[in-house]
Amino acid sequence: MSSDLGWPVRRGAERIRGAGPNDVVVVSGTGSHAAHWNGATWVALPGLAALDPGATFFTMGLAVTPETVALAGLSDATGQAIIYRGTR
Amino acid sequence: MKRQPKLFIFSIVFVIWCLQSCPTAPDSIPEPGTVSIVYTNAAEVWLRVQAPDSTAAGLRVYRGEHLVADYATPPADTVVIDTGLTPRTTYIYSTMRVQSGAETAASEPVPVTTLPTTSHHFTWTVDTLGTAGSYLRDVAIVDEDDIWAVGNIETDSGRYNLAKWNGQRWLIEQIGPVGNNLYGILAFTPNDVWVTNFCSPYHWDGREWTYFRFSSAGVGVDACAGSGIWGPNPMDIYFAGDKGNIVHYDGNTFKQMASETTDWIIDLFGTGPTDVWAVTYAEYPHSNTVRHWNGKLDRTVAVQIWDFPPVRTDTTGGTLDQRIRDRRCNFSWLCVGIHLGARGADGSAHDVQRSRLASPAGG
């Protein structure tokens, strides 16, 4: 089973973490692309990319708990540190 | 004397008839197979199926009355993957031996309940820290109102390497001297947090940070091991870093582990004390390797090696348990990580594939 999520990837910066077999998040190195595995299917998380229309976010850290997801990195555009917090 | 020829002829006829028609002793009943659960998610169940006398009879694997796998000559020990299942549903698995077309020797039924699915829906908030030159390398979540991140945060008032979300705002501080670059963070509770610089860790106990310098003059471990940090509990923590260094902390002492590699260990993650994964990087030649340590071995085992491209799978040795673990790609995330790493070199669009490292026998 595969899902083509169609995002560009910068080598060496991808991160993947999970809170369990049915709760896994993978993020691209750049461009704020993320996908979630719910135990049955992968779904791209469009809300994240929508926050970064210029695709300037570079992910370096990822953490996942059942309630929260956090992506940490930097903005290629401004050089500032960025954190995305996702809550369910 | 006249009766002897008749008796002889009768005996011959009887023997010939008997060879063709006499009832024979039934074949011995084969040992039942066994089935056990290796892994499950919301839509799949991975079964370990064993046939103790694999040449004696066939073997069928059932989910309820649904035939999942049918082996005329079953492998002695294999993994069967049952797919297309419904989340949060209990299924009963069993095996039957097959002899002369008839089913016999049923195994003990094994119930398994698939996991529920989790929500895809997140509400996102983006926070910006520092000025140009700032970045964050790693992040850990205690809960949604207690998030820690490490990196480099440049501000008008100075440089910092730690940011903490308290539910209201981000608080920044400096651990160690200015210029102390932090690479990793692992948080168990608000009062039990580890961070690492490139070579050594700091620990927060709720009152203060303590530096554990990995050197012969420090904690007695002469290893640079701060790139990656992971542990299932505070008494079982792994630190990894340059030149293949891995240091284990048991809650009291640090001990260097053999790692069977001199590559830079970039990242660590795991699902439990016997299931630790590492991603390593070698510059010459340019390659990444995913390594697995199952806690039973005294060394790590490389399970997948790739160049850019193509993907090259390393055939693993080790025990069957090890191979099963490799195949199931524990909790799926490593499989995806492997695939991403394998395809990410050219920056092109790619798949996310919850792939198997190897095609399971019978799968």
Chai-1 contact restraints between the chains, C-beta under 6 A:
chainA,res_idxA,chainB,res_idxB,connection_type,confidence,min_distance_angstrom,max_distance_angstrom,comment,restraint_id
A,M1,B,R354,contact,1.0,0.0,6.0,A-B,restraint_1
A,S2,B,D351,contact,1.0,0.0,6.0,A-B,restraint_2
A,S2,B,Q353,contact,1.0,0.0,6.0,A-B,restraint_3
A,S3,B,V352,contact,1.0,0.0,6.0,A-B,restraint_4
A,D4,B,D351,contact,1.0,0.0,6.0,A-B,restraint_5
A,L5,B,V352,contact,1.0,0.0,6.0,A-B,restraint_6
A,G6,B,A349,contact,1.0,0.0,6.0,A-B,restraint_7
A,P8,B,G347,contact,1.0,0.0,6.0,A-B,restraint_8
A,V9,B,G344,contact,1.0,0.0,6.0,A-B,restraint_9
A,R11,B,G344,contact,1.0,0.0,6.0,A-B,restraint_10
A,R11,B,A345,contact,1.0,0.0,6.0,A-B,restraint_11
A,E14,B,L340,contact,1.0,0.0,6.0,A-B,restraint_12
A,I16,B,W333,contact,1.0,0.0,6.0,A-B,restraint_13
A,I16,B,V336,contact,1.0,0.0,6.0,A-B,restraint_14
A,I16,B,G337,contact,1.0,0.0,6.0,A-B,restraint_15
A,G18,B,F331,contact,1.0,0.0,6.0,A-B,restraint_16
A,G18,B,W333,contact,1.0,0.0,6.0,A-B,restraint_17
A,P21,B,N41,contact,1.0,0.0,6.0,A-B,restraint_18
A,P21,B,F331,contact,1.0,0.0,6.0,A-B,restraint_19
A,N22,B,N41,contact,1.0,0.0,6.0,A-B,restraint_20
A,N22,B,A42,contact,1.0,0.0,6.0,A-B,restraint_21
A,N22,B,L115,contact,1.0,0.0,6.0,A-B,restraint_22
A,N22,B,T118,contact,1.0,0.0,6.0,A-B,restraint_23
A,D23,B,T118,contact,1.0,0.0,6.0,A-B,restraint_24
A,V24,B,S332,contact,1.0,0.0,6.0,A-B,restraint_25
A,V24,B,W333,contact,1.0,0.0,6.0,A-B,restraint_26
A,V26,B,V336,contact,1.0,0.0,6.0,A-B,restraint_27
A,A35,B,V352,contact,1.0,0.0,6.0,A-B,restraint_28
A,H36,B,H120,contact,1.0,0.0,6.0,A-B,restraint_29
A,N38,B,T117,contact,1.0,0.0,6.0,A-B,restraint_30
A,N38,B,T118,contact,1.0,0.0,6.0,A-B,restraint_31
A,N38,B,H120,contact,1.0,0.0,6.0,A-B,restraint_32
A,G39,B,N41,contact,1.0,0.0,6.0,A-B,restraint_33
A,G39,B,A42,contact,1.0,0.0,6.0,A-B,restraint_34
A,G39,B,L115,contact,1.0,0.0,6.0,A-B,restraint_35
A,G39,B,T117,contact,1.0,0.0,6.0,A-B,restraint_36
A,A40,B,A42,contact,1.0,0.0,6.0,A-B,restraint_37
A,A40,B,A43,contact,1.0,0.0,6.0,A-B,restraint_38
A,A40,B,P87,contact,1.0,0.0,6.0,A-B,restraint_39
A,A40,B,T117,contact,1.0,0.0,6.0,A-B,restraint_40
A,W42,B,V352,contact,1.0,0.0,6.0,A-B,restraint_41
A,V43,B,H120,contact,1.0,0.0,6.0,A-B,restraint_42
A,G47,B,W124,contact,1.0,0.0,6.0,A-B,restraint_43
A,L48,B,W124,contact,1.0,0.0,6.0,A-B,restraint_44
A,L51,B,W124,contact,1.0,0.0,6.0,A-B,restraint_45
A,L51,B,V126,contact,1.0,0.0,6.0,A-B,restraint_46
A,M60,B,R137,contact,1.0,0.0,6.0,A-B,restraint_47
A,G61,B,L136,contact,1.0,0.0,6.0,A-B,restraint_48
A,G61,B,R137,contact,1.0,0.0,6.0,A-B,restraint_49
A,G61,B,D138,contact,1.0,0.0,6.0,A-B,restraint_50
A,G61,B,V139,contact,1.0,0.0,6.0,A-B,restraint_51
A,A63,B,V139,contact,1.0,0.0,6.0,A-B,restraint_52
A,A63,B,A140,contact,1.0,0.0,6.0,A-B,restraint_53
A,A63,B,I141,contact,1.0,0.0,6.0,A-B,restraint_54
A,T65,B,I141,contact,1.0,0.0,6.0,A-B,restraint_55
A,E67,B,E144,contact,1.0,0.0,6.0,A-B,restraint_56
A,T68,B,I141,contact,1.0,0.0,6.0,A-B,restraint_57
A,T68,B,E144,contact,1.0,0.0,6.0,A-B,restraint_58
A,A70,B,V139,contact,1.0,0.0,6.0,A-B,restraint_59
A,A70,B,I141,contact,1.0,0.0,6.0,A-B,restraint_60
A,A70,B,I147,contact,1.0,0.0,6.0,A-B,restraint_61
A,A72,B,L136,contact,1.0,0.0,6.0,A-B,restraint_62
A,A72,B,V139,contact,1.0,0.0,6.0,A-B,restraint_63
A,A72,B,A149,contact,1.0,0.0,6.0,A-B,restraint_64
A,G73,B,L136,contact,1.0,0.0,6.0,A-B,restraint_65
A,L74,B,Y135,contact,1.0,0.0,6.0,A-B,restraint_66
A,G79,B,A132,contact,1.0,0.0,6.0,A-B,restraint_67
A,G79,B,G133,contact,1.0,0.0,6.0,A-B,restraint_68
A,Q80,B,T128,contact,1.0,0.0,6.0,A-B,restraint_69
A,Q80,B,G130,contact,1.0,0.0,6.0,A-B,restraint_70
A,Q80,B,S134,contact,1.0,0.0,6.0,A-B,restraint_71
A,A81,B,L129,contact,1.0,0.0,6.0,A-B,restraint_72
A,A81,B,G130,contact,1.0,0.0,6.0,A-B,restraint_73
A,A81,B,S134,contact,1.0,0.0,6.0,A-B,restraint_74
A,A81,B,Y135,contact,1.0,0.0,6.0,A-B,restraint_75
A,A81,B,L136,contact,1.0,0.0,6.0,A-B,restraint_76
A,A81,B,I153,contact,1.0,0.0,6.0,A-B,restraint_77
A,I82,B,T128,contact,1.0,0.0,6.0,A-B,restraint_78
A,I83,B,D127,contact,1.0,0.0,6.0,A-B,restraint_79
A,I83,B,A149,contact,1.0,0.0,6.0,A-B,restraint_80
A,Y84,B,W124,contact,1.0,0.0,6.0,A-B,restraint_81
A,Y84,B,V126,contact,1.0,0.0,6.0,A-B,restraint_82
A,R85,B,T125,contact,1.0,0.0,6.0,A-B,restraint_83
A,G86,B,F122,contact,1.0,0.0,6.0,A-B,restraint_84
A,G86,B,W124,contact,1.0,0.0,6.0,A-B,restraint_85
A,T87,B,T123,contact,1.0,0.0,6.0,A-B,restraint_86
A,T87,B,E144,contact,1.0,0.0,6.0,A-B,restraint_87
A,R88,B,S119,contact,1.0,0.0,6.0,A-B,restraint_88
A,R88,B,F122,contact,1.0,0.0,6.0,A-B,restraint_89
